[in-house]
Amino acid sequence: MLVSQDKLKEFLVDSDLVSRNDIERVAKEAEEKGVSLAETLVFDGVLSEDEVRRAQAYVIGIPYISLKGEKIPFETLSLIPEPIARSHNVVALKKTESALEVAMLDTDDLAAIDFVKKKVGLKILPRLTDKESIKFALLQYQKSLKAEFGDIIRKEADTLGGLEITPDATNAGELKKLAEDIPIVRIVDTLIHHAILQDASDVHIEPQEKQVLIRYRIDGILRDAMELPRNAASGIIARIKVLADLKLDEKRLPQDGRFRIDKEDQKVSFRVSILPTYYGEKAVMRLLKEDIKGFTLEELGFHGEGLERIHKALHKTTGMILATGPTGSGKTTTLYTALEILNTPEVNISTIEDPIEYQLPRINQTQVKPEIGFAFANGLRSLVRQDPDIIMVGEIRDRETAGLAINAALTGHLVLSTLHTNSAAGAIPRLLDMQVESFLLTSTLDVIIAQRLVRQLCPDKEKYFLTKEEIKNLAEKADLDKVLAVLKEEHVVPGEAVWESIPFYRPKETAECKDGYHGRKGIHEVLKVTPSIKDLVMRGATTDEIESQARKEGMLTMIEDGLFKAAGGITTIEEVLRVISE
């Protein structure tokens, strides 16, 4: 915010908020540090941030308002979409026929003002406020949305009581009519709308004996969202089947489909899975944001030597890179990020996937279809005849696919794939169990990545320091000397730091973060198949022996990488231990 430093000084002295000696001292300190007078006043504890902002508002002639305790009507608040409100710290306050008052942290943010003006078609009247006021207002989005969510669902669910619904209807015509009933359409639309707003990755619709349970998976954790009357189940499932173009009258077999919607300036694909259960059909919808920006390996959580190992492997023209971990650990995202790095006009990239989660430009993506006999193995056979330079195999599930992928890596292709193992070292015995010859593995395998996803802490968090007992317990699970050395090498902590002096953090519930977490980050181990590892493979070494050698050669295990990120304030030790134990 552009405020004249001289005018601010004059106002503070004239209003007796700060003595002239203090203001001159602080102004000199601000000049030496190259920061603003306002920042230095707050940093030195001379004035509170609230007092400084009030003074700035007076100097620039813009009204200052506090929103603490102020209830903003949802119809006014929702004029500015929540993502815009959060990213630009701007909140709608009061609407008249010709103007809209908005509270802002930075009244010089012309881009935000212009966006709101175009959206509402009114004159914008900026008002200066403080961070706590913005947080209080943002919290009202969640409360209002939750109330709106519940009101709509309950209202429409009550309407269902007056409809003639046969819970076990099997006639396609009846089900299609049911799927088009206004209450059912509104319920499903509301479930989808709020899943997007809450940044859910999955929506579960689960029929129970007496009700239908709706759950959202947010940041990897399933949370109950709503319970609906039992008689809503048939209509909701039928509506989802219509959206995903599935067979309405097929209730005995699982079905998979997909649909796409545009919501809140986002294109979101929903991958639908329908499964018969004891109390009826269960639906799970996976949300895939199509217009999400591409990641970098650094943004995914890779760093240091592990990051260098991956980049070196990606610069090779042959060999195999594997990503391992359980379902939902981010393996596909890692491989897609690697493909974006490799995706240049000079190479032909082809994939065989099940399913295709995101469509990548200039990459030839193929979906397997087991129901017609088009599986990974025969799809890969056809794919290698398409003159590819780089191949991604969605998953190595069987001996035949493993053999074909290894053969492709041997014959001049760079192959990327995934495997379900708990650790990087465990991938080698798993492939040997698939009867892949050890000499073929040592000739092709280059890098193996194992990973999990941990929840990230929100900016507001509670600091603490480890006790000697806690450090001792962690030392039984990880090489703390190695982790500390990496922390110092990558300048996360000072060179003289010891574990007792490193701050760690716990989640803190705030207006913006209900449980203190938002978003997820990967923790990884990156195993380079070195000559010594190859010797162990040829001698039939166990997973533990391979992992021990990899650690001697500098590999951070997942728990060690997790401690690295916890020491950096990204996540908590408890979260790392939780995902490692799963």
N, C-alpha and C positions, 0 to 999 in steps of 0.2 A: 504494500500500500504506500503510495507516494505522499509522504507528509513532510513538510518543511521542518528540518531539524531545529532551525532558529526559532520558528514560531512555536514549536512544541516546547522548547526550553523556556521561552517567555511565558507561555500559558502556565506551565508547571510552577514557575517561580511566583507569578502574579496570583495564582490561586492558592499559594502556600502549601502545595502538595510536596514540594521539594525545596530545600534551601539553595541559595545561589551557589554556595561553596560545593554542595553535593552535586548539583547539576553540572558544574564546570568539571569536577573530578570525573564524573561518569562520562561526560562528553569526550574528555581527553582519552579515557580508557577505550571508548567505542572507536575513536579514530585510530588509535594504535592497533586495535584488533581487526579493523576493517569491517566492523559490523554496525548495525543501526543503533541509535541512541535508545530506542524503545526496547530492543532485545537486551541491551546491557542493563537498563534499569530493572528489568524483570530478573535477569540472571544474578545481579548483585543483591537482590532482595529489597531494593529501595522502594519499589512499588509492585503491586500485584499486576498480573496480566490484565485483569478486569479494569483496574484503575488506568493503566496505560492506554487501553483501547478506548475508554471513555474520553480521555484527553485527546487522543488522535481524532476521534469523531468530532469533537468540538472544534478542533483546529481546521479540519477540512470541510466543516459545515454540513455534515451528514448526521442525522439522528442516530443515537445509540439506544439499543433496546436489549433487555435481558429476557430470555425465553424460559428461564427456570420456573417451573410450576405453571406455565402457560399451556392450555389445551388448544391445539389448532384443529379446526374441523377437517375431517379426512378429505372431504371434497375439495378443500383448498390445498391441503398438504399434497395431495396426489396430482396436482397440476404439474409439479416437477417430479419426473420419475425418480425413484429412490437411487438408482445407480448414479444419476447426474447429481443428485443432492449430496451423496457421499463423496464423489470424486471432486466436486467443485465447492463443497461446504456452503451450499446455498439452499434456503428453505423458503417456501411460499408461506406468507403470513395472513394477508388480508386482501380480498378481491372486491373491487368496485366495478361499475359498468365500464370504466375507461382505464383503470390502472390496477396493477398488482404490486403490493409491497412484498419485498423479499429480504430476508436476513442473510448477511454474508460475513465471512471472515475477511475477505479481500474485495472491497468495492471497486477495485481497479481490474477485476477479472471480467474484461469486456466480452470474452468468448462465452462465458456462462450467462451473462446478461443478454447477449444476442440470441443465444439458444432459447432461453425462457421467453423472450419477446416474440420470437417466431412461433413458438409452440402455443402460446396463449393468445397472441394477437392483441396484447394490451401494452400500455406504457408501463415500464418497469421502474419502481421507486426503491432504490437500494437503501438498506438500513444496516449499520454496522453492529455486530454482536461478538460474543466471545465463544471459545471452544466448548465450554460446558453447556452453553445454550444450544449450540448446534448438536451436541451429543444428545441432549434432552429431547430435541425435536426429532432427531433421527430415530430415537427409540419409539416414538409415536408411530412411525411407519409400521414397525413390527407389531405393535399392539393393535393398531387399526386394521392391519391386514389380517391378523389372527381373528379379530372380532368379525371382520367382513367375511372371512373364510368360513367361520363357524356359523354365522347368520345365514349365509347363502345355502350352505350344505343342509343345515337344519330345516330351513324353510322348504327347500325342494324335497328333502327326505320326507317331511310331513305330508307334502303333496302326494307322494307315492302311495300313502295310505288310501287315497281315494281312487287309485288306479286298479284295474283288474289285471293283476300280474300272476302268471302261473310260474312258480319258482323253477319248475322242471320243464319248462316249455322247450320243445325240440323242433317245432316247425319253423323253417327259415323265415316264412312270411310273418309269423307272430313275433319272432325275435327282431326282425328288421323294423317292424312297427314300434316295438318296445324301445329299440335303440334311437328312434327319432322322436320319442316323447320329450317335450320341453324340459321337464324336471331332470330327466336323465342326462340330456345334453348339457344343461347348466352345471350339474354336479361334476361331470367329467371335465368340462371346460375349466371349472374352478380348481379341480385337483391339478390339472396341467399347469394352469396359470401360476398357482402358488408354488408348485415344484420348481418352476423357472425362477421365480422371485427369491426363493430360499436357497437357490443354487444347489438343489438336490441332484444326486447322480442317478438315483433309482426311485421309482414309486412302486410300492407293493400293495396290491389289493387282494386281501386274504379272507375268503368266506369262513366264518366260524359257525358254531351251532346256532347261536342266537343273534349274531350281528356280523357285519362286514368290517374288518379292521383295515384302516389305511395307514401305511407307514412310509416315511421318507428316509432315504439314506443321505445324510449330510456329513461331509468330511469323513466318510468311511464308517459312520456310526448310524445304525437304524434308530429312528425316533418315531413314536406313535404320533399320528397327526389327527385322526378322527375315527370314531366308530359310527357306522351307519346301520339303519334297519336291515335285517336279513333279507327282506323282499327287494332291496335295491340291487342285490348281487347280479341277478340275471340281466337287468337292464344295463348296468355299468360294463359288464363283460361284453355284452352284445355291442354296445357303443364303441368300445375299444376295438372289437373285431371289425366293425364297419370302417373305422379310421385306418386300420392296418390291412384292410382288404383280405380278411381271413374268412374261412367257412363258418357261417353262423350256426348251422345245425350240427357241426362236428364237435361233440363234447367228450368223446372217448379217448381221443389221441391228442398229444401235445401239438401246438402250432406256433410258428414263428412268423413275424411280419415286421413291417416298418411303416412309419408315416412321418411327415414333416409339417411343421407349422411355423409361421412368422409371428413372434411375440416380442413386444418391447424392443423393437429394432434389432431383434436377433432371429437367426434362422436356427431352429432346433429340430434335430431328428430324434424320433422315439423308436428304439428297437424293442419290439414287443415279444414277450414269451408267454404263452398260455399253457397251463399245466392242469390236468384233472386231479383233484384231491378228494378226500372223503366227503367234505361238505360242499363240493362244487368246484368250478374252475377258478384257479388262482391266476392273476395276471401280474407280471412284472414289466415295467417300462423303464428302459435305460435311456437317460437323456444324453444326447451327443450334440454339443454346440458346434454347428458347421462353420460359423464365421469366426471361431476363436483364433486368435493370432498364434502363429507358430512359436514353439519354445526353442530355447537353446539348451545345450547340455548343462551349462552353468545354472540356468534357471530351474532345471530339474533337480539340481542338488549335487552334480558332479563337480569335483574340484581336485586340485593337486595332481599327484602322480596318477590316480585313477583316471582323471580327465585326459592326461597326456597319453595314457595307454590306449584309450578309445580313439582319440584323434589319429594316432599312428596306425591303428588297425584300419580305420576308415580310409586312409590314404593308400592302402594296398589294393591291388587289382584282383587278388585271389584270396581264398581262405574263408573262414567262418567266424562270425561273431554271434554269440548266444546271449539272450536275456532270460534269466530264470526267476522263479518266484511263484507264489500262489495266485489264484484268480483275483483280480482287482489290485494287484501290486504295481501297476503302471508299466508293465513290460511293453505293451503295444505302443504306448506314448513314447517310450524311449526309442523304440525302433523307428517310429514315424519321424522323430526328431533327427535321428541319424540319416534317414532317407532324404530329409529336406537339406541336410548338409551336402549330401552326395548328388542331389538333383541339379545337374548342369546340362547344357545342350549337348555336351560331348558324350553322354552316356545314355544307354537304354535301360531303364529300371522297370522290372515287372514283379508283381506280387501275386501270391495265391493265399487267400485269407478266408476265415470263417469266424465272424462276419467281417465285411468291410466297414470299419467304424467311422473313418473320415475319408473323404475323397480328396486326393492329392493331385494338384495340377501336374501335367507332363509325366505322370507315372501310370503305367498300365496295370490296373488292379482287377483281379479276377476273384469271384466268389465261388467257393466250393458248393456243390449241391449233392449231398450224399443220397438223397431220395431218387436221383436219376443215375447214380453210380459215378458222379463226378466228385471224387475225393481228392485229398492233398496229393496222394501218390500219382494218380494218372493226370491230375492237373499239372503237377510239376514236370512230368514227362513231356507234356505238350508245350509247357512254358519254355523249356530249354531249347526248343526248336524255333523260338521267336527271336533269336539273336540277342539275348539280354547280356548286359555287362554286370548288372547287379540284380540279385534275386532276393526277395523276402518271402519266406515261408511262414505263414501265420503261427503254426505250431507243429513241432515234431511229436507225433503221437504214437507212431508204430515203427517197426523195423524197416518196412519198405520205404516210408517217407525219409527216415534217417539215412538209409543207404543212398537214395537218390540225391538228397541234399549234400551229403559228403562227396558223392561223385561229381556234382555240379561244382563244388568248391575245388575239386582236384583238376577240373578241366577248364580253368581260366575264368571262373566267375567269383565275385564276392557275394557270399551268402549270409543273410541275416535271418535269425529265427528265434523262437522261444521254446522253453522247455519247463515243465512243472517239477522243479526240485527246490528244496529248502535253502540250499547254499550254492555258491559258484562251484566249489570243489565237487559237490554231489552230482553235477551234470555229467562228469566223465564216467563214473560207474553206471549212471543211468543209461548212457549211450552204449556202454559195453553190454549191459543187460539186454539191449535191443539187438545184440549180436553184430554190432559194428566192430570191425577188426581194429585192434589197438594201433597198428602201424598206420591205418588210414586216419584215425583221430589225430595222431601226432603230426601227420602231414598237413592237416587242414585247420584244426582248431587254433585260433589266434588269441581271442579274448572271450572270457565268460563273465557276464555281469549278473549279480544277484541283487535283488532289491525288495524293499517294503516302502509303504507310504506312512509317514507320521503326520499328525495334525500340527499346524503351525500356530505359535502363540500370537495373539493380537498385540498391537503396540503397547497397550497398557498392561503391565504384568508385574507380579510381585517378586522382588529380588531376595535371594537368600544365599548362604554359603554352606558348603558341605561340611559335615562333622567328620572327625577322624574315623568314626565307625562306618559312616556312609562311604567314605573313600576306600576303606578296607573291604567292604562288601563289593564295591565296583571292581576293585583290583582282582577279585576272584573270577570275574566275568570277562575282563578285557585287559589289554596291556596298556596301563595308564601312562607309562613312560613314553611309549610310542605316540599315543594320542597327544600328550603334552608337547612333544617335539614337533608334531605337525601343526598344532595350534600356534606355536611360536614361529615356525617356518612360514606359515601363511598369514602372520601378523594379526591373528585373531585375539591373542593375549600378549602382554609385554614379555620381553625376553627374560625378565627376572621372576615371572609368575610361578607360583606353586599351586597345587590343587586347592589348598585352603583359602587362597586369595582370589580365586576365580569366581565371579558371580554367576549363579544359575537362577532360573526363574520358574515361577509357578503361574498357572492361569489365573486371571482376575476377571470376574464378571463385570462387564461395563454395558453402557447403553448400546454400543455397536456390536459387542460380542457377548452373547448370552452365556456361554460356558468358558469364555476366555480363549477360544481357538477359532481360527478362520482359515480355510484353505489347507492344502497338504503339500509336503515336500518329500522327496525321495531320500532314503538312506541306502547306501550301496556298498558292495564289495566288488572289486574289479580284479579278476584273476588273469594274469598274463601267462600263457602257456610257454614257458621258457624251456631251454634244453634240460634243466634239472627236473622240471615237471614232466617233460616227455619221457625221461628215463624212468620215473616212477610209474607212469602209465604203462610203459612196456613191461615193467616188472609186476604189473597187477596190483599196485598199491591201493590201500583203502582210502575212503574219503578223508578220514582224519589225517592220514599221512600226507596226502596232497595238500590239504589246507595248512598243515604245519609248515610245509616247505614254502607255500605261497606267502605265509606270514613272515617267514624269515627273509623273503625277498621283497618285503615292503608293503604287502597287501594289508589294508585296513579291513577288518571284518565289519559286518553291518552294525554290530553293537558299538564298535569303536568309532565308526563314522557317525552313528547316532549321538555318542557322547561329544564328538567334535561339534555337531550342530547344536546340541544342548548348551555347550559352553559358549557358543556364538549367539545364544538367545533366540534361536529359531524355534526350538521345541523344548519339551521337558524330558528329564530322565525317565519319569514314569511312563510317558508316551512311548519312548524308545523301547523300554522293557516290555510294554504291552504288545507292541506289534512283533517284536522278536519272538515272544512266547506263543504267538498264534500259529 
